[in-house]
Amino acid sequence: MNWKVPFFDLDLGAEEKQAAMAALDSNWLTAGPRIAEFESAFADAVGEGANAVAVSSATAALHLSMIALGIGKGDEVILPSLTFVACANAVRYVGATPVFADICGELDWNISVSDVAAKITPRTRAVMIVHFAGYPCDIDAFVALANKHNLLLIEDCSHAPLGTWKGRALGTFGDTGCFSFFSNKNMTTGEGGMVISRDPSLVDRLRILRSHGITASTYQRFKGHAYGYDVAELGYNYRLDEIRAAIGLVQLHKLPELNRRRKKIVVRYRALLAEQMPEIRVPFSNGYSESSYHIFPVLLPCDAEQRKEILNSMGERGIQCSMHYRPIHTFSAYEDVTADVPVTECIAGSIVTLPLFPGMTDEQIEYVITSLVDCL
Ligand SMILES: Cc1ncc(COP(=O)(O)O)c(C=O)c1O
């Protein structure tokens, strides 16, 4: 399909191509110097003394977080239902039980700290918060809650690279912060992710778990820095490769500018909607901290059936929309989990996500809004 306005578009140029070619020309394709450079640049970008471990996806980052933090069978992890399924899957990978909490309200789709508090039981070990669309959760409240109840805090920052809470980078507040570099994310390596932590021993464990539980990498052995290795525990192959790390380094460098461009588009979208159709409600309007503006979701004044027609009409006009998200507890694989999340259920049928990417033109933004108003 040739979209007039695709849902997202990549911002890749000559620099990424050159970096990828240089990685290929180096003749060393995985777990080498570019990974180390990417990790160190990412750690510098988030600051706060965090260390970064490059992995193959955010899903891998979440899974490794669960293992490294010692979460397992019999434990409960509280998380939103209004998020991508990988969040709950990661909880299940280690045999723990996902417990779904509601969002704050119809116009704040982040997980509610009061609902999380109400769902804490003696089995609760951790809370996984997701900075929805790039907008920070109420970090102060979550850190206080985690401290009070001695809970682990995992930040899913897949939507929020370089987003901040009161000037400090998201991902640096929790025990771990997990990032995605999947194709449609604010910065991409195609597939890829990063897990960060301020706890050096946790970081060591994450590094070992990322590569089969092996204590020395092939590159260290190639460089003559190690001659043998031990397998310390059951690990995985969740490594990133040098080509992706090379692309990631370029994308990371561009990220502040890409996020600024996203913000401008969101500001324009909001102004047009307020002017042309205030009945379409836009969440996260009371910004108190800096978002990374990953996606632009809105609430249509209609039900799920009418939404289907609107999505079809938008498609006929060449505009690709999406939905973030169908709540996890409504999927067949999660039908055994009961979820008391009335606000999530109330809005789920009316959510539509409009196209958003750094290269969007003013004409495209206006076309999306006039078309949406027309369709409604
Ligand atoms: C909130 C959230 N968490 C986790 C993931 C999983 O990311 P990845 O595809 O890198 O595994 C995604 C991806 O879309 C996401 O949006």
The ligand as an SDF file (V2000), in Angstrom:
LIG
                    3D

 16 16  0  0  0  0  0  0  0  0999 V2000
    5.8100   -0.6030   25.7710 C   0  0  0  0  0  0  0  0  0  0  0  0
    6.6030   -1.6400   25.0350 C   0  0  0  0  0  0  0  0  0  0  0  0
    7.2850   -2.5700   25.7270 N   0  0  0  0  0  0  0  0  0  0  0  0
    8.0190   -3.5150   25.1090 C   0  0  0  0  0  0  0  0  0  0  0  0
    8.0790   -3.5730   23.7410 C   0  0  0  0  0  0  0  0  0  0  0  0
    8.8720   -4.6610   23.0910 C   0  0  0  0  0  0  0  0  0  0  0  0
    9.9080   -4.1240   22.3330 O   0  0  0  0  0  0  0  0  0  0  0  0
   10.7960   -5.0440   21.3800 P   0  0  0  0  0  0  0  0  0  0  0  0
   10.0540   -5.1590   20.0870 O   0  0  0  0  0  0  0  0  0  0  0  0
   12.0720   -4.2850   21.2270 O   0  0  0  0  0  0  0  0  0  0  0  0
   10.9670   -6.3410   22.0560 O   0  0  0  0  0  0  0  0  0  0  0  0
    7.3930   -2.6440   22.9700 C   0  0  0  0  0  0  0  0  0  0  0  0
    7.4440   -2.7060   21.5050 C   0  0  0  0  0  0  0  0  0  0  0  0
    6.6370   -2.2680   20.7780 O   0  0  0  0  0  0  0  0  0  0  0  0
    6.6340   -1.6440   23.6280 C   0  0  0  0  0  0  0  0  0  0  0  0
    5.9480   -0.7320   22.9430 O   0  0  0  0  0  0  0  0  0  0  0  0
  1  2  1  0
  2  3  1  0
  2 15  2  0
  3  4  2  0
  4  5  1  0
  5  6  1  0
  5 12  2  0
  6  7  1  0
  7  8  1  0
  8  9  2  0
  8 10  1  0
  8 11  1  0
 12 13  1  0
 12 15  1  0
 13 14  2  0
 15 16  1  0
M  END
$$$$
